[in-house]
Amino acid sequence: MTLRGKLLLLSLSILALPWAGWQFVQQLEVLLRQGQEQALLASAEALARGIAVRPANLPASGPGWFVHRLAFAPRLDGEDGDWRASGAEPTAFGGGTPWLRASVGRDNDRLHLLVHVDDTSRQRGEAHWPGDLEFDRVRLRLLGPGGELVLRLANSASGELLVAGEDGLPPPIRVEGFWREHDRGYTLELALPQAFDVRGLGLEARDLDAAGQRRLAGSINADGTVRAWPLHGYAGALEPALLALAPPGMRVVLVDREAWVIARAGRIRSDASEEDLLPWRRGLYRALLFRDTLPAADEAPDARRVVRDEVAAAIAGGSGTAWRRDPGGARLLLSAAVPVTVDGEVRAALLIERSNSEVLLLTDQAFSGLLGVSLVAFLASGGVMFLFASHLGARIRRLRDAAEHALDREGRVTPFPVTRARDEVGDLTRSFASLLDQVAAYTDYLRSLSGKLSHELNTPLAIVRTSLDNLDTAALPADAQPYLARARDGVERMGTLVRTMSEVTRIEHAIESAEAEVFDLRALLADCAEGHRSLLQPRELRVDLPASPLRLRGSPELVAQALDKLFDNARGFCPPDGWVRLSLAAEGDGARISLANQGPPVPEAMRARLFDSLVSLREKPQRLEGATHLGFGLYVVKLVAELHRGHAQAHNLPNGEGVEFTLHLRPMP
């Protein structure tokens, strides 16, 4: 990554500013919501106190029966289909495993009752049988205008409901009904006279099993007597009071202790602020801020029961609030529920609900301001960092260019630009300039040293060579001739060393200044093979080249020099009756050149040092094959291979009859 890219990436740290602002917006949203909740709770508590001062229409203290409003008069057939269509739900009795369920409903001014009894041990009887006989039956205790009335309900089989008084005689009122037997027990459905005003109702079911054991369930007191619970239902008389007390634009629902609706009034009014937000922005805020918002309530606007957590909290004597989406999903609804207490006892619960989009509008204003400030700050910071990175990058590029051109092709040090900048880049530039001044002085010394050494070495070598030539003409003893030959060989070896060192230095400079070009490696190897064929005679030269040209980007002159060194090495080790094999093959995007020769194998201990400078395996000069070898040839081969992003290696042939040298070459950049 470039320096400019790194600084731009570093500029992303300014995103901490909008993140901190977003945290502030979230806290602001929480505070706004808490303020709205407290305001709505205060309104609900004030409305609950206004209702509590007139408790006549509220459910009585203690347990009671909720009288459902029936959509139509149910058919008295012992089936509950008509009741379910009206939304009536039964009240269960019987402890942990209820076996008695009863529903009370009203159509016009007539009271209806549906009773389900789970009883598989049938001990049926008739309602008019003597009371001291034990059989399955249901007792009703009615509080009417004339006082208390107790009815006994019992049938021995399915059919018209049999009703009798407590003494077994016909009752004073006419009760219509039906008794239906089924697999789980029995169901009875009845209707009281229309003019009979029931103020309280008590219910008891007696179940007798085959062993004579009986169980009781219903509205029974601790002493075993049947208690008449008061009746209550939807009180239309409370609607005007609720409308008068409720704040405008809100919906108010009053429920009993079982969450049955006993009064409702008002309707939710749309907020004017709802049209000020685009739909996508409203959805974004709800997804990011109102993630804890509950889904829309399951009940319909005219539901007869409201089962919510906040309502349950109010029935328990506390208070609760909740944020929900309306069924259409376009608004936020805030609801609050508080208990309605009379003389310290919870008689009902009040639920008040309103649409609330002010929080979204205020959040949008805060978020828009935050987004604008953050965008301006980010662009300004990013622009400043970009300009600074561009300026710094340009200075570093100038420093790089100066460093790349510090040495010319001849190895001379060029003047390095000096800056007066007092920052780290300026210090680095001055350090480079100082270093290159020292390198230039040392290079000049080495260049002059080479000339001095050549002059100083050639002169004594010439004197020694002349002295040896004079000794050849002198009459020396026979035992001194070997020493004379050794001295002459030493002089020749020293001369060769001076010439070879000059040649290696020249090749190294040529490698550093080599320019790449695309050439046909196959044609180059073919020319080199033909050029060395006569030099290798009487040895056999085998050539294995591909049929098609093999293009490579590199330096053909240096590759040819490396091949010369390999051929020279093969000629030095291959016996006169041996063979030399040159092969070429493509290798990825590069090439592999192999030159094998018959001869002695390479010792394993020398394989790692074979391509180092001044390393040779030749034990003595081979005058017939050329000049003395000093171990620079394979070193040049390694330099050429590394220039072409490859490497050189040597290994013995599998059958031990010779050595193979391999050059792995890749295109130069």
Secondary structure, DSSP 8 states (H G I E B T S, - for coil): --HHHHHHHHHGGGGHHHHHHHHHHHHHHHHHHHHHHHHHHHHHHHHHHHHHT-GGGS--SS--EEEEE-SS---SSS--HHHHHTT---EEESTTS--EEEEEEEETTEEEEEEEEE-SS-----TTS-TTS---EEEEEEEETTEEEEEEE--SSSEE--EEETTSS--SS--EEEEEEETTEEEEEEE--TT---SEEEEEEEEE-TTS-EEEEESB-TTS-B--EEEEE--TTHHHHHHHHS-TTEEEEEE-TTSBEEEEE------GGGGGS-HHHHHHHHHHT-TT-B---SS-TT-SB---HHHHHHHTTS-EEEEEE-TTSSSEEEEEEEEEEETTEEEEEEEEEEE--HHHHHHHHHHHHHHHHHHHHHHHHHHHHHHHHHHHHHHHHHHHHHHHTSB-TTS-B---------SHHHHHHHHHHHHHHHHHHHHHHHHHHHHHHHHHHHHHHHHHHHHHHHHHHS---GGGHHHHHHHHHHHHHHHHHHHHHHHHHHHHHHHHT---EEEEHHHHHHHHHHHHHHHHTTSEEEEE--SS--EEEE-HHHHHHHHHHHHHHHHHHS-TT-EEEEEEEEETTEEEEEEEEES----GGGGGGTTSTT----SS--GGG-S---S-HHHHHHHHHHHTT-EEEEEE-TTSSEEEEEEEE----
